[in-house]
Amino acid sequence: QVQLVESGGGLVQAGGSLRLSCAASGRTVSNYGMGWFRQAPGKEREFVVAISGSPINIYYADYADSVKGRFAISRDNAKNTVYLQMNSLKPEDTAIYYCAASIFGRVSTREQYAYWGQGTQVTVSS
């Protein structure tokens, strides 16, 4: 089993930055695809970004169009942790952000992620 715990959310003004962390425990996730999803009030949970797993520290990432150029995902396998750097935040980025792990690699569909964190709230004020 993999347990995931997100942190780093908060309230920020538009144009500001936040860095989310997702700490994994129970099993090393170096070979798992790791993703971030978000869910705004009244909306479905949507894909934000995913990064591949790799035994040789070469990674690939896919981003939703809405966050390309503003968000960046990274991972530190020594810490079993994934990060999401969010820059130039907009009010429409307000949501609960969830970290997830998948054995299928760098995928964008929720159903392919077996492990989820509890989420961290990000609120961007205008």
KETORVO-792203 format. One record per residue: residue in three letters; x, y, z of N, C-alpha, C in turn; residue number from 1. Coordinates in nm, 2 decimals, padded with zeros to 4 digits. Each point is the difference from the previous one (the first is absolute). Layout:
BEGIN
<pt code="ala" n_px="X" n_py="Y" n_pz="Z" ca_px="X" ca_py="Y" ca_pz="Z" c_px="X" c_py="Y" c_pz="Z" pos="NUM"/>
...
This chain:
BEGIN
<pt code="gln" n_px="00.08" n_py="-00.12" n_pz="00.00" ca_px="-00.08" ca_py="00.12" ca_pz="00.00" c_px="00.09" c_py="00.13" c_pz="00.00" pos="1"/>
<pt code="val" n_px="-00.05" n_py="00.10" n_pz="-00.06" ca_px="00.06" ca_py="00.12" ca_pz="-00.01" c_px="-00.08" c_py="00.11" c_pz="00.07" pos="2"/>
<pt code="gln" n_px="00.05" n_py="00.07" n_pz="00.09" ca_px="-00.07" ca_py="00.11" ca_pz="00.06" c_px="00.06" c_py="00.13" c_pz="-00.05" pos="3"/>
<pt code="leu" n_px="-00.08" n_py="00.10" n_pz="-00.03" ca_px="00.04" ca_py="00.12" ca_pz="-00.06" c_px="-00.05" c_py="00.12" c_pz="00.09" pos="4"/>
<pt code="val" n_px="00.08" n_py="00.09" n_pz="00.03" ca_px="-00.04" ca_py="00.12" ca_pz="00.08" c_px="00.05" c_py="00.13" c_pz="-00.07" pos="5"/>
<pt code="glu" n_px="-00.10" n_py="00.08" n_pz="-00.03" ca_px="00.03" ca_py="00.13" ca_pz="-00.06" c_px="00.02" c_py="00.11" c_pz="00.10" pos="6"/>
<pt code="ser" n_px="00.08" n_py="00.09" n_pz="-00.03" ca_px="00.01" ca_py="00.12" ca_pz="00.08" c_px="00.04" c_py="00.12" c_pz="-00.09" pos="7"/>
<pt code="gly" n_px="00.00" n_py="00.12" n_pz="00.06" ca_px="00.04" ca_py="00.12" ca_pz="-00.07" c_px="-00.11" c_py="00.09" c_pz="-00.05" pos="8"/>
<pt code="gly" n_px="-00.12" n_py="-00.05" n_pz="00.01" ca_px="-00.11" ca_py="00.09" ca_pz="-00.05" c_px="-00.02" c_py="00.12" c_pz="00.09" pos="9"/>
<pt code="gly" n_px="-00.08" n_py="00.09" n_pz="-00.05" ca_px="-00.03" ca_py="00.12" ca_pz="00.08" c_px="-00.07" c_py="00.11" c_pz="-00.08" pos="10"/>
<pt code="leu" n_px="00.00" n_py="00.12" n_pz="00.05" ca_px="-00.06" ca_py="00.11" ca_pz="-00.07" c_px="00.11" c_py="00.09" c_pz="-00.06" pos="11"/>
<pt code="val" n_px="-00.02" n_py="00.04" n_pz="-00.12" ca_px="00.10" ca_py="00.08" ca_pz="-00.07" c_px="-00.07" c_py="00.09" c_pz="-00.09" pos="12"/>
<pt code="gln" n_px="00.06" n_py="00.12" n_pz="-00.03" ca_px="-00.06" ca_py="00.09" ca_pz="-00.09" c_px="00.03" c_py="-00.04" c_pz="-00.14" pos="13"/>
<pt code="ala" n_px="-00.08" n_py="00.05" n_pz="-00.09" ca_px="00.02" ca_py="-00.03" ca_pz="-00.14" c_px="00.14" c_py="00.05" c_pz="-00.04" pos="14"/>
<pt code="gly" n_px="00.07" n_py="-00.08" n_pz="-00.08" ca_px="00.13" ca_py="00.03" ca_pz="-00.04" c_px="00.11" c_py="-00.06" c_pz="00.09" pos="15"/>
<pt code="gly" n_px="-00.04" n_py="-00.05" n_pz="00.11" ca_px="00.09" ca_py="-00.06" ca_pz="00.10" c_px="00.03" c_py="-00.14" c_pz="-00.03" pos="16"/>
<pt code="ser" n_px="00.08" n_py="-00.06" n_pz="00.09" ca_px="00.05" ca_py="-00.14" ca_pz="-00.02" c_px="-00.02" c_py="-00.08" c_pz="00.13" pos="17"/>
<pt code="leu" n_px="-00.01" n_py="-00.13" n_pz="-00.03" ca_px="-00.01" ca_py="-00.10" ca_pz="00.11" c_px="00.08" c_py="-00.12" c_pz="-00.05" pos="18"/>
<pt code="arg" n_px="00.05" n_py="-00.08" n_pz="00.10" ca_px="00.06" ca_py="-00.13" ca_pz="-00.03" c_px="-00.07" c_py="-00.10" c_pz="00.09" pos="19"/>
<pt code="leu" n_px="-00.06" n_py="-00.09" n_pz="-00.07" ca_px="-00.06" ca_py="-00.12" ca_pz="00.07" c_px="00.09" c_py="-00.11" c_pz="00.00" pos="20"/>
<pt code="ser" n_px="-00.01" n_py="-00.08" n_pz="00.11" ca_px="00.08" ca_py="-00.12" ca_pz="00.02" c_px="-00.09" c_py="-00.12" c_pz="00.02" pos="21"/>
<pt code="cys" n_px="00.04" n_py="-00.11" n_pz="-00.05" ca_px="-00.07" ca_py="-00.13" ca_pz="00.02" c_px="00.10" c_py="-00.10" c_pz="00.05" pos="22"/>
<pt code="ala" n_px="-00.01" n_py="-00.03" n_pz="00.13" ca_px="00.09" ca_py="-00.10" ca_pz="00.06" c_px="-00.06" c_py="-00.14" c_pz="00.00" pos="23"/>
<pt code="ala" n_px="00.07" n_py="-00.09" n_pz="-00.06" ca_px="-00.05" ca_py="-00.14" ca_pz="00.00" c_px="00.07" c_py="-00.08" c_pz="00.11" pos="24"/>
<pt code="ser" n_px="-00.08" n_py="-00.10" n_pz="00.04" ca_px="00.05" ca_py="-00.10" ca_pz="00.10" c_px="-00.06" c_py="-00.13" c_pz="-00.02" pos="25"/>
<pt code="gly" n_px="00.05" n_py="-00.10" n_pz="00.06" ca_px="-00.05" ca_py="-00.14" ca_pz="-00.02" c_px="00.08" c_py="-00.08" c_pz="-00.10" pos="26"/>
<pt code="arg" n_px="00.04" n_py="00.07" n_pz="-00.11" ca_px="00.07" ca_py="-00.06" ca_pz="-00.11" c_px="00.07" c_py="00.11" c_pz="-00.07" pos="27"/>
<pt code="thr" n_px="00.11" n_py="-00.03" n_pz="-00.06" ca_px="00.07" ca_py="00.10" ca_pz="-00.09" c_px="-00.08" c_py="00.02" c_pz="-00.12" pos="28"/>
<pt code="val" n_px="-00.01" n_py="00.12" n_pz="-00.05" ca_px="-00.08" ca_py="00.03" ca_pz="-00.12" c_px="00.09" c_py="00.04" c_pz="-00.11" pos="29"/>
<pt code="ser" n_px="00.12" n_py="-00.03" n_pz="00.00" ca_px="00.09" ca_py="00.05" ca_pz="-00.10" c_px="-00.04" c_py="-00.05" c_pz="-00.14" pos="30"/>
<pt code="asn" n_px="-00.06" n_py="-00.12" n_pz="-00.01" ca_px="-00.04" ca_py="-00.05" ca_pz="-00.13" c_px="-00.15" c_py="00.02" c_pz="-00.03" pos="31"/>
<pt code="tyr" n_px="-00.06" n_py="00.07" n_pz="00.09" ca_px="-00.15" ca_py="00.03" ca_pz="-00.02" c_px="-00.01" c_py="00.13" c_pz="-00.08" pos="32"/>
<pt code="gly" n_px="-00.10" n_py="00.01" n_pz="-00.09" ca_px="-00.04" ca_py="00.13" ca_pz="-00.05" c_px="-00.06" c_py="00.07" c_pz="00.11" pos="33"/>
<pt code="met" n_px="00.02" n_py="00.13" n_pz="00.01" ca_px="-00.06" ca_py="00.09" ca_pz="00.11" c_px="-00.07" c_py="00.11" c_pz="-00.07" pos="34"/>
<pt code="gly" n_px="-00.12" n_py="00.02" n_pz="00.05" ca_px="-00.08" ca_py="00.11" ca_pz="-00.06" c_px="-00.06" c_py="00.09" c_pz="00.10" pos="35"/>
<pt code="trp" n_px="-00.03" n_py="00.12" n_pz="-00.05" ca_px="-00.08" ca_py="00.10" ca_pz="00.08" c_px="-00.13" c_py="00.02" c_pz="-00.07" pos="36"/>
<pt code="phe" n_px="-00.10" n_py="00.00" n_pz="00.08" ca_px="-00.14" ca_py="00.04" ca_pz="-00.05" c_px="-00.05" c_py="00.11" c_pz="00.09" pos="37"/>
<pt code="arg" n_px="-00.11" n_py="00.06" n_pz="-00.05" ca_px="-00.06" ca_py="00.10" ca_pz="00.08" c_px="-00.15" c_py="00.00" c_pz="-00.02" pos="38"/>
<pt code="gln" n_px="-00.07" n_py="00.04" n_pz="00.11" ca_px="-00.14" ca_py="00.00" ca_pz="-00.01" c_px="-00.05" c_py="00.13" c_pz="00.07" pos="39"/>
<pt code="ala" n_px="-00.07" n_py="00.08" n_pz="-00.09" ca_px="-00.06" ca_py="00.13" ca_pz="00.05" c_px="-00.14" c_py="-00.03" c_pz="00.04" pos="40"/>
<pt code="pro" n_px="-00.06" n_py="00.08" n_pz="00.08" ca_px="-00.14" ca_py="-00.02" ca_pz="00.05" c_px="-00.10" c_py="-00.01" c_pz="-00.12" pos="41"/>
<pt code="gly" n_px="-00.08" n_py="-00.11" n_pz="00.01" ca_px="-00.10" ca_py="-00.02" ca_pz="-00.10" c_px="00.05" c_py="-00.05" c_pz="-00.13" pos="42"/>
<pt code="lys" n_px="00.13" n_py="-00.04" n_pz="-00.01" ca_px="00.06" ca_py="-00.05" ca_pz="-00.12" c_px="00.06" c_py="-00.13" c_pz="00.02" pos="43"/>
<pt code="glu" n_px="00.03" n_py="-00.07" n_pz="-00.11" ca_px="00.06" ca_py="-00.13" ca_pz="00.01" c_px="00.15" c_py="00.01" c_pz="00.02" pos="44"/>
<pt code="arg" n_px="00.06" n_py="-00.10" n_pz="00.06" ca_px="00.14" ca_py="00.00" ca_pz="00.02" c_px="00.07" c_py="-00.01" c_pz="-00.14" pos="45"/>
<pt code="glu" n_px="00.09" n_py="00.09" n_pz="-00.02" ca_px="00.07" ca_py="00.01" ca_pz="-00.13" c_px="00.15" c_py="-00.02" c_pz="00.01" pos="46"/>
<pt code="phe" n_px="00.05" n_py="-00.05" n_pz="-00.11" ca_px="00.15" ca_py="-00.03" ca_pz="-00.01" c_px="00.07" c_py="00.14" c_pz="-00.01" pos="47"/>
<pt code="val" n_px="00.11" n_py="00.00" n_pz="00.07" ca_px="00.09" ca_py="00.12" ca_pz="00.00" c_px="00.13" c_py="-00.04" c_pz="-00.07" pos="48"/>
<pt code="val" n_px="00.07" n_py="-00.10" n_pz="00.05" ca_px="00.13" ca_py="-00.03" ca_pz="-00.05" c_px="00.04" c_py="-00.14" c_pz="00.05" pos="49"/>
<pt code="ala" n_px="00.08" n_py="-00.07" n_pz="-00.07" ca_px="00.05" ca_py="-00.13" ca_pz="00.04" c_px="00.15" c_py="-00.01" c_pz="-00.04" pos="50"/>
<pt code="ile" n_px="00.07" n_py="-00.08" n_pz="00.08" ca_px="00.14" ca_py="-00.02" ca_pz="-00.03" c_px="00.03" c_py="-00.15" c_pz="00.00" pos="51"/>
<pt code="ser" n_px="00.08" n_py="-00.05" n_pz="-00.09" ca_px="00.03" ca_py="-00.14" ca_pz="00.00" c_px="00.09" c_py="-00.04" c_pz="00.11" pos="52"/>
<pt code="gly" n_px="00.00" n_py="-00.13" n_pz="00.02" ca_px="00.10" ca_py="-00.06" ca_pz="00.10" c_px="00.12" c_py="-00.05" c_pz="-00.08" pos="53"/>
<pt code="ser" n_px="00.11" n_py="-00.02" n_pz="00.06" ca_px="00.12" ca_py="-00.04" ca_pz="-00.07" c_px="00.10" c_py="-00.05" c_pz="00.09" pos="54"/>
<pt code="pro" n_px="00.07" n_py="-00.11" n_pz="-00.03" ca_px="00.11" ca_py="-00.05" ca_pz="00.08" c_px="00.13" c_py="00.07" c_pz="-00.03" pos="55"/>
<pt code="ile" n_px="00.00" n_py="00.08" n_pz="-00.10" ca_px="00.13" ca_py="00.07" ca_pz="-00.04" c_px="-00.01" c_py="00.15" c_pz="00.00" pos="56"/>
<pt code="asn" n_px="-00.10" n_py="00.05" n_pz="00.08" ca_px="-00.02" ca_py="00.14" ca_pz="00.02" c_px="-00.01" c_py="00.08" c_pz="-00.12" pos="57"/>
<pt code="ile" n_px="-00.07" n_py="-00.05" n_pz="-00.10" ca_px="-00.04" ca_py="00.07" ca_pz="-00.12" c_px="-00.15" c_py="00.00" c_pz="-00.01" pos="58"/>
<pt code="tyr" n_px="-00.05" n_py="00.12" n_pz="00.01" ca_px="-00.15" ca_py="00.02" ca_pz="00.01" c_px="-00.06" c_py="00.08" c_pz="-00.11" pos="59"/>
<pt code="tyr" n_px="-00.13" n_py="-00.03" n_pz="-00.02" ca_px="-00.08" ca_py="00.07" ca_pz="-00.10" c_px="-00.12" c_py="00.05" c_pz="00.07" pos="60"/>
<pt code="ala" n_px="-00.06" n_py="00.11" n_pz="-00.04" ca_px="-00.12" ca_py="00.05" ca_pz="00.06" c_px="-00.09" c_py="00.05" c_pz="-00.10" pos="61"/>
<pt code="asp" n_px="-00.13" n_py="-00.01" n_pz="00.03" ca_px="-00.11" ca_py="00.05" ca_pz="-00.09" c_px="-00.08" c_py="00.10" c_pz="00.09" pos="62"/>
<pt code="tyr" n_px="-00.04" n_py="00.11" n_pz="-00.06" ca_px="-00.07" ca_py="00.10" ca_pz="00.07" c_px="-00.13" c_py="00.03" c_pz="-00.07" pos="63"/>
<pt code="ala" n_px="-00.10" n_py="00.03" n_pz="00.08" ca_px="-00.13" ca_py="00.05" ca_pz="-00.06" c_px="00.03" c_py="00.14" c_pz="-00.06" pos="64"/>
<pt code="asp" n_px="-00.07" n_py="00.03" n_pz="-00.11" ca_px="00.02" ca_py="00.12" ca_pz="-00.07" c_px="-00.01" c_py="00.12" c_pz="00.09" pos="65"/>
<pt code="ser" n_px="-00.09" n_py="-00.01" n_pz="00.09" ca_px="-00.03" ca_py="00.12" ca_pz="00.09" c_px="00.11" c_py="00.04" c_pz="00.09" pos="66"/>
<pt code="val" n_px="00.10" n_py="-00.09" n_pz="00.02" ca_px="00.11" ca_py="00.03" ca_pz="00.09" c_px="00.14" c_py="00.00" c_pz="-00.06" pos="67"/>
<pt code="lys" n_px="00.00" n_py="-00.04" n_pz="-00.13" ca_px="00.13" ca_py="00.00" ca_pz="-00.07" c_px="00.07" c_py="00.14" c_pz="00.01" pos="68"/>
<pt code="gly" n_px="00.13" n_py="-00.01" n_pz="00.03" ca_px="00.07" ca_py="00.12" ca_pz="00.01" c_px="00.00" c_py="00.07" c_pz="00.13" pos="69"/>
<pt code="arg" n_px="-00.10" n_py="-00.04" n_pz="00.09" ca_px="-00.01" ca_py="00.06" ca_pz="00.13" c_px="00.03" c_py="-00.10" c_pz="00.11" pos="70"/>
<pt code="phe" n_px="-00.03" n_py="-00.13" n_pz="-00.02" ca_px="00.02" ca_py="-00.10" ca_pz="00.10" c_px="00.12" c_py="-00.09" c_pz="-00.04" pos="71"/>
<pt code="ala" n_px="00.07" n_py="-00.06" n_pz="00.10" ca_px="00.10" ca_py="-00.09" ca_pz="-00.03" c_px="00.00" c_py="-00.11" c_pz="00.11" pos="72"/>
<pt code="ile" n_px="00.01" n_py="-00.12" n_pz="-00.05" ca_px="00.00" ca_py="-00.12" ca_pz="00.09" c_px="00.15" c_py="-00.05" c_pz="00.01" pos="73"/>
<pt code="ser" n_px="00.03" n_py="-00.05" n_pz="00.11" ca_px="00.14" ca_py="-00.06" ca_pz="00.02" c_px="-00.02" c_py="-00.11" c_pz="00.11" pos="74"/>
<pt code="arg" n_px="00.11" n_py="-00.08" n_pz="00.00" ca_px="-00.01" ca_py="-00.10" ca_pz="00.10" c_px="00.14" c_py="-00.02" c_pz="00.06" pos="75"/>
<pt code="asp" n_px="00.01" n_py="-00.04" n_pz="00.13" ca_px="00.12" ca_py="-00.03" ca_pz="00.07" c_px="-00.02" c_py="-00.14" c_pz="00.05" pos="76"/>
<pt code="asn" n_px="00.06" n_py="-00.10" n_pz="-00.07" ca_px="-00.02" ca_py="-00.14" ca_pz="00.04" c_px="00.07" c_py="-00.03" c_pz="00.13" pos="77"/>
<pt code="ala" n_px="00.11" n_py="00.07" n_pz="00.04" ca_px="00.06" ca_py="-00.02" ca_pz="00.12" c_px="-00.09" c_py="00.03" c_pz="00.12" pos="78"/>
<pt code="lys" n_px="-00.09" n_py="00.10" n_pz="-00.02" ca_px="-00.10" ca_py="00.03" ca_pz="00.10" c_px="-00.14" c_py="-00.06" c_pz="-00.02" pos="79"/>
<pt code="asn" n_px="-00.01" n_py="-00.07" n_pz="-00.11" ca_px="-00.13" ca_py="-00.06" ca_pz="-00.04" c_px="-00.11" c_py="00.10" c_pz="00.00" pos="80"/>
<pt code="thr" n_px="00.04" n_py="00.11" n_pz="-00.07" ca_px="-00.09" ca_py="00.12" ca_pz="00.00" c_px="-00.01" c_py="00.06" c_pz="-00.14" pos="81"/>
<pt code="val" n_px="-00.12" n_py="00.05" n_pz="-00.03" ca_px="-00.02" ca_py="00.07" ca_pz="-00.12" c_px="-00.05" c_py="00.14" c_pz="00.03" pos="82"/>
<pt code="tyr" n_px="00.04" n_py="00.09" n_pz="-00.08" ca_px="-00.03" ca_py="00.14" ca_pz="00.02" c_px="-00.07" c_py="00.06" c_pz="-00.12" pos="83"/>
<pt code="leu" n_px="-00.08" n_py="00.10" n_pz="00.03" ca_px="-00.07" ca_py="00.08" ca_pz="-00.10" c_px="00.03" c_py="00.15" c_pz="00.02" pos="84"/>
<pt code="gln" n_px="00.08" n_py="00.06" n_pz="-00.08" ca_px="00.03" ca_py="00.14" ca_pz="00.01" c_px="-00.11" c_py="00.07" c_pz="-00.09" pos="85"/>
<pt code="met" n_px="-00.07" n_py="00.09" n_pz="00.07" ca_px="-00.11" ca_py="00.07" ca_pz="-00.07" c_px="00.04" c_py="00.15" c_pz="00.00" pos="86"/>
<pt code="asn" n_px="00.02" n_py="00.06" n_pz="-00.12" ca_px="00.03" ca_py="00.14" ca_pz="-00.02" c_px="-00.11" c_py="00.07" c_pz="-00.07" pos="87"/>
<pt code="ser" n_px="00.00" n_py="00.13" n_pz="00.00" ca_px="-00.10" ca_py="00.08" ca_pz="-00.07" c_px="-00.14" c_py="-00.05" c_pz="00.03" pos="88"/>
<pt code="leu" n_px="-00.03" n_py="-00.02" n_pz="00.12" ca_px="-00.13" ca_py="-00.06" ca_pz="00.04" c_px="-00.12" c_py="00.09" c_pz="-00.04" pos="89"/>
<pt code="lys" n_px="-00.11" n_py="-00.06" n_pz="-00.04" ca_px="-00.12" ca_py="00.07" ca_pz="-00.04" c_px="-00.11" c_py="-00.04" c_pz="00.10" pos="90"/>
<pt code="pro" n_px="-00.11" n_py="00.08" n_pz="00.01" ca_px="-00.11" ca_py="-00.04" ca_pz="00.08" c_px="-00.06" c_py="-00.13" c_pz="-00.04" pos="91"/>
<pt code="glu" n_px="00.00" n_py="-00.03" n_pz="-00.13" ca_px="-00.05" ca_py="-00.12" ca_pz="-00.05" c_px="00.08" c_py="-00.13" c_pz="00.03" pos="92"/>
<pt code="asp" n_px="00.12" n_py="00.03" n_pz="00.07" ca_px="00.08" ca_py="-00.12" ca_pz="00.05" c_px="-00.05" c_py="-00.04" c_pz="00.14" pos="93"/>
<pt code="thr" n_px="-00.10" n_py="00.07" n_pz="00.05" ca_px="-00.05" ca_py="-00.03" ca_pz="00.13" c_px="-00.07" c_py="-00.14" c_pz="00.00" pos="94"/>
<pt code="ala" n_px="00.05" n_py="-00.09" n_pz="00.09" ca_px="-00.05" ca_py="-00.13" ca_pz="00.00" c_px="00.07" c_py="-00.08" c_pz="00.12" pos="95"/>
<pt code="ile" n_px="-00.05" n_py="-00.12" n_pz="00.02" ca_px="00.07" ca_py="-00.09" ca_pz="00.08" c_px="00.09" c_py="-00.08" c_pz="-00.09" pos="96"/>
<pt code="tyr" n_px="00.13" n_py="-00.01" n_pz="00.03" ca_px="00.10" ca_py="-00.07" ca_pz="-00.08" c_px="00.03" c_py="-00.13" c_pz="00.06" pos="97"/>
<pt code="tyr" n_px="-00.01" n_py="-00.10" n_pz="-00.08" ca_px="00.02" ca_py="-00.14" ca_pz="00.04" c_px="00.13" c_py="-00.06" c_pz="-00.07" pos="98"/>
<pt code="cys" n_px="00.07" n_py="-00.07" n_pz="00.07" ca_px="00.11" ca_py="-00.08" ca_pz="-00.05" c_px="-00.04" c_py="-00.14" c_pz="-00.02" pos="99"/>
<pt code="ala" n_px="00.05" n_py="-00.07" n_pz="-00.10" ca_px="-00.04" ca_py="-00.14" ca_pz="-00.02" c_px="00.12" c_py="-00.07" c_pz="-00.06" pos="100"/>
<pt code="ala" n_px="-00.01" n_py="-00.14" n_pz="00.02" ca_px="00.11" ca_py="-00.08" ca_pz="-00.05" c_px="-00.06" c_py="-00.11" c_pz="-00.09" pos="101"/>
<pt code="ser" n_px="00.07" n_py="-00.03" n_pz="-00.11" ca_px="-00.05" ca_py="-00.10" ca_pz="-00.10" c_px="00.11" c_py="-00.10" c_pz="-00.04" pos="102"/>
<pt code="ile" n_px="-00.04" n_py="-00.12" n_pz="-00.01" ca_px="00.10" ca_py="-00.10" ca_pz="-00.05" c_px="00.00" c_py="00.01" c_pz="-00.15" pos="103"/>
<pt code="phe" n_px="-00.09" n_py="00.07" n_pz="-00.06" ca_px="00.00" ca_py="00.01" ca_pz="-00.15" c_px="00.09" c_py="00.11" c_pz="-00.06" pos="104"/>
<pt code="gly" n_px="00.07" n_py="00.07" n_pz="00.09" ca_px="00.09" ca_py="00.10" ca_pz="-00.05" c_px="-00.07" c_py="00.14" c_pz="-00.01" pos="105"/>
<pt code="arg" n_px="00.05" n_py="00.08" n_pz="-00.10" ca_px="-00.04" ca_py="00.13" ca_pz="-00.01" c_px="-00.14" c_py="00.01" c_pz="-00.08" pos="106"/>
<pt code="val" n_px="-00.11" n_py="-00.01" n_pz="00.08" ca_px="-00.13" ca_py="-00.01" ca_pz="-00.05" c_px="-00.09" c_py="00.11" c_pz="00.05" pos="107"/>
<pt code="ser" n_px="-00.10" n_py="00.03" n_pz="-00.07" ca_px="-00.08" ca_py="00.12" ca_pz="00.03" c_px="-00.15" c_py="-00.03" c_pz="00.04" pos="108"/>
<pt code="thr" n_px="-00.03" n_py="-00.13" n_pz="00.01" ca_px="-00.14" ca_py="-00.03" ca_pz="00.04" c_px="00.00" c_py="-00.05" c_pz="00.14" pos="109"/>
<pt code="arg" n_px="-00.10" n_py="00.05" n_pz="00.07" ca_px="-00.01" ca_py="-00.03" ca_pz="00.15" c_px="-00.01" c_py="-00.15" c_pz="00.02" pos="110"/>
<pt code="glu" n_px="-00.06" n_py="-00.07" n_pz="-00.08" ca_px="-00.03" ca_py="-00.15" ca_pz="00.02" c_px="00.13" c_py="-00.08" c_pz="00.00" pos="111"/>
<pt code="gln" n_px="00.11" n_py="00.06" n_pz="-00.05" ca_px="00.13" ca_py="-00.07" ca_pz="-00.01" c_px="00.09" c_py="00.03" c_pz="00.12" pos="112"/>
<pt code="tyr" n_px="-00.06" n_py="00.07" n_pz="00.10" ca_px="00.08" ca_py="00.03" ca_pz="00.12" c_px="-00.07" c_py="-00.08" c_pz="00.11" pos="113"/>
<pt code="ala" n_px="00.08" n_py="-00.08" n_pz="00.07" ca_px="-00.05" ca_py="-00.09" ca_pz="00.11" c_px="00.01" c_py="00.07" c_pz="00.13" pos="114"/>
<pt code="tyr" n_px="00.10" n_py="00.09" n_pz="00.01" ca_px="00.03" ca_py="00.06" ca_pz="00.13" c_px="-00.02" c_py="00.15" c_pz="00.00" pos="115"/>
<pt code="trp" n_px="-00.07" n_py="00.05" n_pz="00.10" ca_px="-00.03" ca_py="00.15" ca_pz="00.01" c_px="00.03" c_py="00.05" c_pz="00.13" pos="116"/>
<pt code="gly" n_px="00.04" n_py="00.13" n_pz="00.00" ca_px="00.01" ca_py="00.07" ca_pz="00.13" c_px="-00.13" c_py="00.06" c_pz="00.04" pos="117"/>
<pt code="gln" n_px="00.00" n_py="00.07" n_pz="00.11" ca_px="-00.12" ca_py="00.06" ca_pz="00.05" c_px="-00.03" c_py="00.14" c_pz="-00.06" pos="118"/>
<pt code="gly" n_px="00.10" n_py="00.06" n_pz="-00.06" ca_px="-00.02" ca_py="00.12" ca_pz="-00.06" c_px="00.05" c_py="00.12" c_pz="00.08" pos="119"/>
<pt code="thr" n_px="00.03" n_py="00.11" n_pz="-00.07" ca_px="00.04" ca_py="00.12" ca_pz="00.07" c_px="-00.06" c_py="00.12" c_pz="-00.07" pos="120"/>
<pt code="gln" n_px="-00.06" n_py="00.09" n_pz="00.07" ca_px="-00.08" ca_py="00.11" ca_pz="-00.05" c_px="00.10" c_py="00.11" c_pz="-00.06" pos="121"/>
<pt code="val" n_px="-00.03" n_py="00.04" n_pz="-00.12" ca_px="00.07" ca_py="00.12" ca_pz="-00.05" c_px="-00.11" c_py="00.10" c_pz="-00.04" pos="122"/>
<pt code="thr" n_px="00.02" n_py="00.12" n_pz="00.06" ca_px="-00.09" ca_py="00.11" ca_pz="-00.03" c_px="00.07" c_py="00.12" c_pz="-00.05" pos="123"/>
<pt code="val" n_px="-00.04" n_py="00.05" n_pz="-00.12" ca_px="00.06" ca_py="00.11" ca_pz="-00.07" c_px="-00.09" c_py="00.12" c_pz="00.00" pos="124"/>
<pt code="ser" n_px="00.03" n_py="00.10" n_pz="00.07" ca_px="-00.09" ca_py="00.12" ca_pz="00.00" c_px="00.04" c_py="00.10" c_pz="-00.11" pos="125"/>
<pt code="ser" n_px="-00.11" n_py="00.07" n_pz="-00.04" ca_px="00.02" ca_py="00.09" ca_pz="-00.12" c_px="00.04" c_py="00.14" c_pz="00.05" pos="126"/>
